[in-house]
Amino acid sequence: MESLEDRITPAVTLLPPMIFDPGTAVRVDQPSYSVRGTLSAAATANTNVYVYRDTNQNGVFDAGRDTLAASGTIAKRSSSFAVATPHTQNANNQFFVQLKQGTNTSPAVKAPLITEDSRAPK
């Protein structure tokens, strides 16, 4: 008997984005913050960026449970993005970023914590 070569093509997934802003946890006094990042390679087609709020505040991305906070599009041949993400006032705001291109989806990446603090100092 002769063995047949493997003809099953593995499913293609997108590599997760790299978030460069915020680079670390940050405290701000503003209603939104632009989460910025890059792709590992330029987009081969329009790619959508989704920013989800950690709705149940467990520090883990829960698909179908965490709510969509903002989204944007990365044009073909581009490799960076900036998505203005609205904050809950006077609270810690934890977000996850995910990419989607056609039927391919990247794993979600946890962004550094953004604390919105607009209370006047005492």
BELFEN-V633009 format. One record per run of one state. SS is the DSSP state (alpha for helix, beta for strand, coil for the rest). FROM is the first residue (numbers start at 1). LEN is the number of residues. If there is no record, write none. Layout:
{{SS;FROM;LEN} {SS;FROM;LEN}}
//
This chain:
{{coil;1;17} {beta;18;4} {coil;22;4} {beta;26;3} {coil;29;3} {beta;32;7} {coil;39;8} {beta;47;7} {coil;54;13} {beta;67;8} {coil;75;5} {beta;80;7} {coil;87;4} {beta;91;3} {coil;94;1} {beta;95;7} {coil;102;2} {beta;104;2} {coil;106;3} {beta;109;2} {coil;111;3} {beta;114;3} {coil;117;6}}
//
